[in-house]
Amino acid sequence: MEEQIKVPRFREDEGYYTTEKRSRIMSRIRAKDTKPEVKLRKALYASGFRYRLYGKDLPGRPDIVNRSKKIAIFVDGEFWHGKDWEQKKDKIKSNKSFWHAKIERNIQRDRENNDALEALGYTVIRFWSGEIKKNLENCVSRVLKSIL
């Protein structure tokens, strides 16, 4: 097993300071019911695909779960889950040590959750939020094809 990446904590004694404005901005970032996630759910439901939300007892708490077909679907934000990370990581200018570790740990955790779900017999499907915004029909067809 791969060694777990350690993410430094945001603590003042470690040299991390956050302004009230930054704290307010970060608190508004949603983990559930994001626009792309809701858009995908509505399209899946309209196509006849039935599901449950946030499999709390499953690794990684998938956004959409169909237990009978053993399908786990995640809707990942490009920044938080490191889309094109190798090209984009050098663009981060402030607080690099925190953000590099944070995003790389998220990528690592996603891989671990995929492996754990696959070990339970689930088909794991991950979508980037931008992919849903740009090409919803392809996303829905990918899910429906996994049923067959």
MDAnalysis code that builds the backbone (N, CA, C; Angstrom):
import MDAnalysis as mda
import numpy as np

u = mda.Universe.empty(444, n_residues=148, atom_resindex=np.repeat(np.arange(148), 3), trajectory=True)
u.add_TopologyAttr("name", ["N", "CA", "C"] * 148)
u.add_TopologyAttr("resid", np.arange(1, 149))
u.add_TopologyAttr("resname", ["MET", "GLU", "GLU", "GLN", "ILE", "LYS", "VAL", "PRO", "ARG", "PHE", "ARG", "GLU", "ASP", "GLU", "GLY", "TYR", "TYR", "THR", "THR", "GLU", "LYS", "ARG", "SER", "ARG", "ILE", "MET", "SER", "ARG", "ILE", "ARG", "ALA", "LYS", "ASP", "THR", "LYS", "PRO", "GLU", "VAL", "LYS", "LEU", "ARG", "LYS", "ALA", "LEU", "TYR", "ALA", "SER", "GLY", "PHE", "ARG", "TYR", "ARG", "LEU", "TYR", "GLY", "LYS", "ASP", "LEU", "PRO", "GLY", "ARG", "PRO", "ASP", "ILE", "VAL", "ASN", "ARG", "SER", "LYS", "LYS", "ILE", "ALA", "ILE", "PHE", "VAL", "ASP", "GLY", "GLU", "PHE", "TRP", "HIS", "GLY", "LYS", "ASP", "TRP", "GLU", "GLN", "LYS", "LYS", "ASP", "LYS", "ILE", "LYS", "SER", "ASN", "LYS", "SER", "PHE", "TRP", "HIS", "ALA", "LYS", "ILE", "GLU", "ARG", "ASN", "ILE", "GLN", "ARG", "ASP", "ARG", "GLU", "ASN", "ASN", "ASP", "ALA", "LEU", "GLU", "ALA", "LEU", "GLY", "TYR", "THR", "VAL", "ILE", "ARG", "PHE", "TRP", "SER", "GLY", "GLU", "ILE", "LYS", "LYS", "ASN", "LEU", "GLU", "ASN", "CYS", "VAL", "SER", "ARG", "VAL", "LEU", "LYS", "SER", "ILE", "LEU"])
u.atoms.positions = np.array([
    [0.845, -1.188, 0.000],
    [0.000, 0.000, 0.000],
    [0.884, 1.242, 0.000],
    [0.444, 2.213, -0.726],
    [1.147, 3.476, -0.884],
    [1.147, 4.264, 0.441],
    [2.249, 4.944, 0.730],
    [2.329, 5.726, 1.961],
    [1.387, 6.924, 1.876],
    [0.627, 7.137, 2.956],
    [-0.373, 8.202, 2.976],
    [0.301, 9.577, 3.020],
    [-0.156, 10.472, 2.151],
    [0.367, 11.835, 2.098],
    [-0.149, 12.597, 3.305],
    [0.727, 13.313, 3.961],
    [0.362, 14.083, 5.149],
    [0.088, 15.522, 4.750],
    [-1.102, 16.011, 5.065],
    [-1.491, 17.381, 4.734],
    [-1.293, 18.246, 5.966],
    [-0.514, 19.340, 5.839],
    [-0.341, 20.218, 7.002],
    [-1.666, 20.871, 7.378],
    [-1.872, 21.087, 8.659],
    [-3.096, 21.709, 9.152],
    [-2.976, 23.223, 9.091],
    [-4.089, 23.876, 8.937],
    [-4.124, 25.337, 8.978],
    [-4.138, 25.771, 10.435],
    [-2.953, 25.967, 11.006],
    [-2.867, 26.431, 12.396],
    [-1.903, 27.598, 12.444],
    [-2.249, 28.587, 13.242],
    [-1.424, 29.792, 13.322],
    [-0.014, 29.490, 13.805],
    [0.136, 28.550, 14.735],
    [1.472, 28.236, 15.242],
    [2.355, 27.583, 14.183],
    [1.756, 27.119, 13.079],
    [2.535, 26.555, 11.974],
    [2.710, 27.561, 10.840],
    [2.323, 28.804, 11.090],
    [2.539, 29.861, 10.113],
    [1.411, 30.074, 9.132],
    [0.263, 29.450, 9.362],
    [-0.879, 29.626, 8.471],
    [-1.843, 30.632, 9.075],
    [-2.169, 31.640, 8.304],
    [-3.117, 32.645, 8.754],
    [-4.201, 32.787, 7.697],
    [-5.429, 32.868, 8.135],
    [-6.516, 33.077, 7.186],
    [-7.287, 34.323, 7.586],
    [-7.691, 35.063, 6.585],
    [-8.487, 36.254, 6.846],
    [-9.945, 35.836, 6.998],
    [-10.741, 36.708, 7.554],
    [-12.168, 36.420, 7.686],
    [-12.810, 36.275, 6.312],
    [-12.361, 37.086, 5.362],
    [-12.917, 37.016, 4.016],
    [-12.632, 35.655, 3.390],
    [-11.389, 35.169, 3.473],
    [-11.017, 33.874, 2.916],
    [-11.800, 32.763, 3.613],
    [-11.954, 32.868, 4.893],
    [-12.678, 31.869, 5.652],
    [-14.145, 31.822, 5.212],
    [-14.730, 32.978, 4.965],
    [-16.121, 33.055, 4.518],
    [-16.264, 32.441, 3.117],
    [-15.325, 32.738, 2.232],
    [-15.353, 32.186, 0.873],
    [-15.266, 30.659, 0.925],
    [-14.326, 30.146, 1.697],
    [-14.126, 28.692, 1.766],
    [-15.328, 27.994, 2.406],
    [-16.008, 28.647, 3.333],
    [-17.151, 28.019, 4.001],
    [-18.332, 27.852, 3.056],
    [-18.346, 28.593, 1.954],
    [-19.456, 28.529, 1.009],
    [-19.270, 27.443, -0.061],
    [-18.126, 26.772, -0.056],
    [-17.892, 25.692, -1.014],
    [-18.699, 24.479, -0.564],
    [-19.545, 23.991, -1.459],
    [-20.472, 22.929, -1.110],
    [-19.856, 21.553, -1.341],
    [-20.215, 20.627, -0.472],
    [-19.775, 19.243, -0.635],
    [-20.899, 18.383, -1.200],
    [-22.138, 18.800, -0.975],
    [-23.302, 18.049, -1.433],
    [-24.185, 18.949, -2.281],
    [-24.949, 18.306, -3.145],
    [-25.941, 19.011, -3.964],
    [-25.347, 20.144, -4.789],
    [-24.180, 19.916, -5.369],
    [-23.601, 20.916, -6.256],
    [-24.423, 20.952, -7.538],
    [-24.320, 22.027, -8.287],
    [-25.112, 22.162, -9.508],
    [-24.870, 21.016, -10.497],
    [-23.602, 20.642, -10.764],
    [-23.380, 19.524, -11.700],
    [-23.959, 18.206, -11.178],
    [-23.856, 17.998, -9.874],
    [-24.368, 16.764, -9.282],
    [-25.895, 16.691, -9.424],
    [-26.586, 17.771, -9.121],
    [-28.045, 17.807, -9.243],
    [-28.461, 17.633, -10.700],
    [-27.733, 18.270, -11.598],
    [-28.022, 18.156, -13.033],
    [-27.910, 16.696, -13.488],
    [-26.860, 16.005, -13.071],
    [-26.673, 14.601, -13.425],
    [-27.776, 13.741, -12.813],
    [-28.096, 13.985, -11.559],
    [-29.138, 13.192, -10.897],
    [-30.473, 13.322, -11.617],
    [-30.847, 14.536, -11.988],
    [-32.122, 14.744, -12.681],
    [-32.139, 14.019, -14.023],
    [-31.024, 14.084, -14.751],
    [-30.948, 13.421, -16.057],
    [-30.990, 11.898, -15.896],
    [-30.303, 11.375, -14.893],
    [-30.327, 9.928, -14.657],
    [-31.731, 9.464, -14.289],
    [-32.390, 10.213, -13.427],
    [-33.746, 9.848, -12.999],
    [-34.697, 9.864, -14.194],
    [-34.571, 10.891, -15.028],
    [-35.430, 11.009, -16.215],
    [-35.211, 9.852, -17.181],
    [-34.010, 9.289, -17.190],
    [-33.717, 8.176, -18.090],
    [-34.114, 6.825, -17.486],
    [-34.645, 6.841, -16.270],
    [-35.103, 5.605, -15.643],
    [-34.125, 4.979, -14.668],
    [-32.981, 5.591, -14.472],
    [-31.974, 5.074, -13.539],
    [-32.353, 5.508, -12.124],
    [-32.547, 4.546, -11.233],
    [-32.917, 4.857, -9.857],
    [-31.694, 4.699, -8.953],
    [-31.636, 5.496, -7.905],
    [-30.427, 5.569, -7.087],
    [-30.731, 6.066, -5.685],
    [-29.737, 6.001, -4.862],
    [-29.741, 6.602, -3.533],
    [-28.595, 7.604, -3.499],
    [-28.683, 8.545, -2.572],
    [-27.644, 9.566, -2.448],
    [-26.675, 9.231, -1.327],
    [-25.409, 9.552, -1.557],
    [-24.367, 9.530, -0.537],
    [-24.348, 8.243, 0.276],
    [-23.855, 7.188, -0.330],
    [-23.747, 5.904, 0.354],
    [-22.861, 6.027, 1.577],
    [-23.461, 6.370, 2.699],
    [-22.700, 6.673, 3.924],
    [-21.875, 5.498, 4.431],
    [-22.326, 4.286, 4.124],
    [-21.605, 3.110, 4.597],
    [-20.590, 2.589, 3.577],
    [-20.455, 3.279, 2.450],
    [-19.519, 2.850, 1.414],
    [-18.256, 3.711, 1.440],
    [-17.117, 3.149, 1.050],
    [-15.873, 3.931, 1.010],
    [-16.003, 5.143, 0.103],
    [-15.636, 6.303, 0.598],
    [-15.653, 7.527, -0.182],
    [-17.003, 8.210, -0.265],
    [-18.047, 7.586, 0.298],
    [-19.404, 8.134, 0.258],
    [-19.779, 8.627, -1.140],
    [-19.990, 7.708, -2.074],
    [-20.322, 8.112, -3.447],
    [-21.520, 9.056, -3.482],
    [-21.514, 9.964, -4.456],
    [-22.601, 10.932, -4.590],
    [-23.902, 10.247, -4.999],
    [-23.797, 9.249, -5.861],
    [-24.964, 8.529, -6.363],
    [-24.655, 7.031, -6.296],
    [-25.589, 6.247, -5.750],
    [-25.363, 4.808, -5.587],
    [-26.592, 4.032, -6.030],
    [-26.372, 2.982, -6.818],
    [-27.410, 2.014, -7.116],
    [-26.895, 0.689, -6.572],
    [-27.455, 0.273, -5.438],
    [-26.946, -0.923, -4.765],
    [-27.285, -2.209, -5.511],
    [-28.437, -2.273, -6.126],
    [-28.812, -3.513, -6.809],
    [-27.927, -3.766, -8.021],
    [-27.525, -2.713, -8.717],
    [-26.641, -2.848, -9.886],
    [-25.166, -2.676, -9.502],
    [-24.939, -2.339, -8.238],
    [-23.582, -2.118, -7.693],
    [-22.809, -1.078, -8.508],
    [-23.406, 0.107, -8.592],
    [-22.778, 1.222, -9.288],
    [-22.597, 2.372, -8.310],
    [-21.390, 2.916, -8.258],
    [-21.083, 4.071, -7.418],
    [-20.596, 5.198, -8.324],
    [-21.238, 6.349, -8.222],
    [-20.919, 7.481, -9.090],
    [-20.441, 8.648, -8.247],
    [-19.330, 9.246, -8.674],
    [-18.781, 10.428, -8.016],
    [-18.786, 11.589, -8.996],
    [-19.088, 12.785, -8.504],
    [-18.979, 14.008, -9.296],
    [-17.871, 14.824, -8.629],
    [-16.726, 14.921, -9.301],
    [-15.541, 15.549, -8.724],
    [-15.308, 16.943, -9.286],
    [-14.973, 17.870, -8.403],
    [-14.585, 19.207, -8.830],
    [-13.164, 19.170, -9.372],
    [-12.913, 19.904, -10.436],
    [-11.610, 19.861, -11.112],
    [-10.468, 20.284, -10.188],
    [-10.657, 21.339, -9.424],
    [-9.577, 21.812, -8.563],
    [-9.337, 20.842, -7.414],
    [-10.385, 20.495, -6.690],
    [-10.236, 19.705, -5.463],
    [-9.739, 18.294, -5.714],
    [-10.051, 17.740, -6.864],
    [-9.655, 16.362, -7.146],
    [-8.520, 16.270, -8.163],
    [-7.947, 17.411, -8.538],
    [-6.708, 17.429, -9.297],
    [-6.789, 17.057, -10.765],
    [-7.759, 17.605, -11.482],
    [-7.808, 17.342, -12.921],
    [-6.591, 18.002, -13.582],
    [-5.891, 17.261, -14.427],
    [-4.666, 17.730, -15.088],
    [-3.682, 18.302, -14.066],
    [-3.531, 17.616, -12.947],
    [-2.762, 18.114, -11.813],
    [-1.305, 18.395, -12.153],
    [-0.677, 17.527, -12.913],
    [0.744, 17.716, -13.226],
    [0.989, 19.019, -13.974],
    [0.060, 19.428, -14.823],
    [0.221, 20.683, -15.558],
    [-0.180, 21.889, -14.703],
    [-1.125, 21.704, -13.815],
    [-1.678, 22.839, -13.070],
    [-0.996, 23.125, -11.745],
    [-0.273, 22.156, -11.195],
    [0.234, 22.368, -9.840],
    [1.269, 23.486, -9.733],
    [1.967, 23.776, -10.817],
    [2.952, 24.852, -10.779],
    [2.309, 26.232, -10.833],
    [1.017, 26.284, -11.149],
    [0.321, 27.565, -11.217],
    [-0.104, 28.077, -9.846],
    [-0.069, 27.215, -8.847],
    [-0.414, 27.643, -7.492],
    [0.745, 28.466, -6.953],
    [0.454, 29.683, -6.570],
    [1.520, 30.603, -6.151],
    [1.613, 30.769, -4.635],
    [0.476, 30.753, -3.953],
    [0.534, 30.984, -2.514],
    [0.240, 29.704, -1.745],
    [0.934, 29.525, -0.656],
    [0.725, 28.400, 0.247],
    [0.881, 27.052, -0.465],
    [1.910, 26.951, -1.315],
    [2.131, 25.759, -2.140],
    [2.219, 24.471, -1.331],
    [2.932, 24.513, -0.215],
    [3.139, 23.277, 0.547],
    [1.810, 22.696, 1.010],
    [0.881, 23.555, 1.409],
    [-0.428, 23.073, 1.834],
    [-1.220, 22.543, 0.652],
    [-1.361, 23.360, -0.408],
    [-2.235, 22.986, -1.510],
    [-1.721, 21.780, -2.283],
    [-0.421, 21.671, -2.464],
    [0.114, 20.489, -3.163],
    [-0.205, 19.224, -2.378],
    [0.054, 19.266, -1.070],
    [-0.232, 18.091, -0.244],
    [-1.728, 17.801, -0.208],
    [-2.542, 18.839, -0.106],
    [-3.993, 18.687, -0.022],
    [-4.546, 18.011, -1.277],
    [-4.207, 18.531, -2.441],
    [-4.748, 17.985, -3.690],
    [-4.194, 16.584, -3.944],
    [-2.907, 16.384, -3.700],
    [-2.311, 15.062, -3.925],
    [-2.900, 14.019, -2.985],
    [-3.227, 14.419, -1.756],
    [-3.881, 13.485, -0.831],
    [-5.298, 13.173, -1.318],
    [-6.003, 14.163, -1.859],
    [-7.345, 13.921, -2.396],
    [-7.287, 12.912, -3.548],
    [-6.294, 13.070, -4.428],
    [-6.122, 12.147, -5.556],
    [-5.838, 10.740, -5.029],
    [-4.960, 10.667, -4.037],
    [-4.607, 9.380, -3.442],
    [-5.832, 8.733, -2.786],
    [-6.616, 9.512, -2.054],
    [-7.818, 9.003, -1.390],
    [-8.837, 8.512, -2.419],
    [-8.967, 9.232, -3.541],
    [-9.881, 8.793, -4.599],
    [-9.483, 7.414, -5.114],
    [-8.188, 7.201, -5.333],
    [-7.706, 5.887, -5.792],
    [-8.016, 4.804, -4.754],
    [-7.774, 5.108, -3.472],
    [-8.035, 4.141, -2.403],
    [-9.519, 3.781, -2.354],
    [-10.380, 4.790, -2.471],
    [-11.821, 4.547, -2.434],
    [-12.275, 3.736, -3.645],
    [-11.726, 4.038, -4.818],
    [-12.049, 3.256, -6.019],
    [-11.698, 1.788, -5.803],
    [-10.488, 1.546, -5.297],
    [-10.036, 0.168, -5.072],
    [-10.930, -0.551, -4.066],
    [-11.300, 0.144, -2.985],
    [-12.145, -0.464, -1.955],
    [-13.538, -0.774, -2.501],
    [-14.098, 0.126, -3.285],
    [-15.417, -0.114, -3.874],
    [-15.372, -1.258, -4.881],
    [-14.329, -1.294, -5.692],
    [-14.194, -2.372, -6.666],
    [-14.031, -3.720, -5.960],
    [-13.350, -3.730, -4.820],
    [-13.205, -4.960, -4.046],
    [-14.563, -5.438, -3.514],
    [-15.501, -4.498, -3.324],
    [-16.851, -4.852, -2.881],
    [-17.751, -5.234, -4.067],
    [-17.198, -5.189, -5.277],
    [-17.953, -5.573, -6.461],
    [-18.657, -4.427, -7.160],
    [-18.368, -3.192, -6.785],
    [-19.016, -2.027, -7.395],
    [-18.281, -1.582, -8.652],
    [-19.053, -1.065, -9.600],
    [-18.495, -0.374, -10.750],
    [-18.408, 1.086, -10.343],
    [-17.219, 1.653, -10.429],
    [-17.022, 3.042, -10.016],
    [-16.949, 3.921, -11.265],
    [-17.767, 4.970, -11.272],
    [-17.767, 5.922, -12.373],
    [-17.516, 7.297, -11.778],
    [-16.502, 7.986, -12.313],
    [-16.178, 9.337, -11.844],
    [-16.346, 10.313, -12.988],
    [-17.022, 11.412, -12.689],
    [-17.200, 12.483, -13.660],
    [-16.579, 13.757, -13.115],
    [-15.963, 14.534, -13.998],
    [-15.543, 15.878, -13.638],
    [-16.770, 16.771, -13.745],
    [-16.883, 17.752, -12.870],
    [-18.064, 18.617, -12.897],
    [-18.187, 19.329, -14.245],
    [-17.082, 19.726, -14.843],
    [-17.104, 20.378, -16.149],
    [-17.598, 19.460, -17.249],
    [-17.295, 18.186, -17.124],
    [-17.736, 17.185, -18.094],
    [-19.269, 17.095, -18.092],
    [-19.857, 17.184, -16.917],
    [-21.319, 17.139, -16.805],
    [-21.930, 18.402, -17.400],
    [-21.317, 19.538, -17.117],
    [-21.834, 20.809, -17.643],
    [-21.792, 20.841, -19.168],
    [-20.716, 20.301, -19.754],
    [-20.523, 20.394, -21.206],
    [-21.209, 19.284, -21.984],
    [-21.261, 18.074, -21.429],
    [-21.759, 16.948, -22.203],
    [-22.540, 15.968, -21.327],
    [-23.673, 16.417, -20.859],
    [-24.505, 15.634, -19.948],
    [-24.969, 14.325, -20.579],
    [-25.339, 14.358, -21.856],
    [-25.855, 13.150, -22.517],
    [-24.826, 12.023, -22.508],
    [-23.555, 12.356, -22.764],
    [-22.506, 11.323, -22.739],
    [-22.343, 10.733, -21.342],
    [-22.462, 11.573, -20.331],
    [-22.338, 11.096, -18.946],
    [-23.451, 10.115, -18.617],
    [-24.674, 10.467, -18.983],
    [-25.820, 9.595, -18.721],
    [-25.671, 8.286, -19.487],
    [-25.261, 8.349, -20.741],
    [-25.106, 7.121, -21.523],
    [-24.002, 6.242, -20.961],
    [-22.950, 6.845, -20.419],
    [-21.884, 6.051, -19.777],
    [-22.417, 5.256, -18.591],
    [-23.280, 5.903, -17.798],
    [-23.867, 5.217, -16.658],
    [-24.783, 4.096, -17.129],
    [-25.631, 4.392, -18.101],
    [-26.583, 3.388, -18.589],
    [-25.866, 2.207, -19.251],
    [-24.755, 2.453, -19.924],
    [-23.974, 1.370, -20.539],
    [-23.376, 0.457, -19.475],
    [-23.055, 1.014, -18.312],
    [-22.447, 0.198, -17.253],
    [-23.444, -0.807, -16.663],
    [-24.724, -0.552, -16.864],
    [-25.752, -1.472, -16.367],
    [-25.775, -2.745, -17.207],
    [-25.546, -2.593, -18.507],
    [-25.647, -3.736, -19.423],
    [-24.575, -4.760, -19.213],
])
